[in-house]
Amino acid sequence: MKIRFAAFLIILIVTSTLSCRKEISDEGSNYRIRLKFVPKANGENLVEGKPYLNPLGEDFSVTKFKIFIGNITLIQDGAVKVAAKENEYFLLDAFDPASLSVETALSGNRFSDIGFQIGIDSIFNVSGAQTGALDPTTGMFWTWSTGYIMAKLEGNSSFSTETNQAIVYHIGGFKTGENTIREVVLQLPGQQDWILEKNNVTEITIEINIDKWFSSLHNLFIASASATMTPGELSNKYADNYARMFAPLSIERTP
Amino acid sequence: MKKKSFIFLITLGIVAAVAVMESCRKNDFKSGSSITPFKLEVPEGFPQPQDLFKDNPITKEGFALGRKLFYDGRLSRDGNFPCASCHQQFAAFATFDHPFSHGVDDQFTTRNAPGLFNMAWHKELHWDGGINHIEVQPLAPITASNEMGETVNSVINKLNQDGKYKTMFAKAFGDEAITSQKMLKALAQFMGMMVSAQSKYDKVKAGKLNFTDAEEKGYTVFKNKCASCHTEPLFTDLSYRNTGLTVNPYLNDYGRMRITRNSSDSLLFKVPSLRNVFITFPYGHDGRFFSVGGVIDHYRSQVVNAPGTDPLVRNKIPITDLEKYELQQFLRTLTDSAFINNKDFAQPLE
């Protein structure tokens, strides 16, 4: 009787300890993946302030390029197989190397393609002050009409009609009809599925081709749009273009 | 003896189990501090407020922090423009007697500062409704170059140099790390608690006082001619309307259209509450009306029709001189002296 009761107490203590630990640890997310982004223009690594030529024949330089990505997923046979931690966002800054390498944990390991979202889900645009990557101090938040700037490109061009020949693109909008959130799916090289291994981080290097900001699905001439800072039709077009800036360069395992 | 050790064992076990569970709970709330819940009271007859505090439960500590921040000039670039410089308690938190408020470097704002009260009932903020949550509203005046002219990062740095703030952030949110999110949540708690519902009008409604004859008649005029937009009990239906104002040629402020980019929203501005109306002059988004009588005259005779002018004012509102007098007598009963004298909302003593 006494022993049985003592055993019960021990079980009680152990289970309460375990239930406690469960909430803290992120069990099941054993596979780690790192996305390393490399901003490029005219086929070379992007240099701050250096003049380039866009596919429309206009010169441009970049002094600022920031873009939000999040909700990384592993895709197999065209369907999402594993999603990383929900609502995990990263702010990529072309001129902050640390920001260009993002790592996440996943609960599954077999995939042929990788997916992620550009921009911040509408719920975080309407729920008050956020923190972490979504802290409004990053300068990616509009204060006149609440919402995140999903991507920002600033620089100069002789084709600009703005003061100091500036080019200023702050692209955002999350409501119906002006949604600048985009899904990106990148087919990875190789015929077979890729398999993540426990205790190894698999790194995928992804190019961000700045040229496509101006010309991919749409041709968006600097001469006719040197500055865009409100949601709407034009911002939607830049969003269509920024969804096409990404291309996988390589994939490798690092122990 | 056997029995004693048995009881001892049980006691030991329970104590251990409780201790473990307690340490668990502490982790969840990550606090060693005690917080005191503070309730937003919904006045009799008011609808339910917006669900603004689901992720930001109001506490005495959070409210006290928000109050200190609201009155702290360090939220502005030069230290002279706290929130309270444009939102003065004696004017129901509008700017008294100013069409536009002052910002850093001798600049003016471009819209009339609204009074702050019953904020928890507003789904959207600003004259054009551009702000969708009370927590993110302070980012607008803090960062506007003609208002507080500051960056949020710089504000956070300044607050970090003040040990008192570290203590207050720790008390309110469990740890002393100062972030923009916590600052904004504390300000939201302070502003969200501002409730104005103790005016003479409210006391008459509660059966504690009676209107004078003129006030009673004015209330009837109000109900017939004003209440469709200035709906009780908030005295605004929170909608956006074109009230027949011409565009201000210096500001070219088209109101709601800037937010929706829809031409049918040209010159639509949010319907302001008429609570405390007599102490929040001047009126209109650009403060063009200096008196309540001037606003009534606008609706009686000065409405300028444009495609988007509201049907309710399109044909002007017939109000006789006597009705104008009575209406003003009624509107005076909306002044809430308990609210503007409430020490809880006053500048905290250091």
Interface residues (C-beta under 8 A of the other chain):
Chain A: K2 F5 A6 L9 I10 L12 I13 S16 T17 S19 C20 E23 I24 N125 V126 S127 G128 A129 Q130 T131 D135 P136 T137 F141 T143 W144 S145 T146 T230 P231 G232
Chain B: K2 F6 L9 I10 G13 I14 A16 A17 V20 M21 S23 C24 N27 D28 L52 D55 N56 G130 I131 N132 H133 I134 E135 V136 L139 A140 T143 A144 T151 V152 N153 I156 T179 S180 Q181 L184 K185 A188 R258 I259 R261
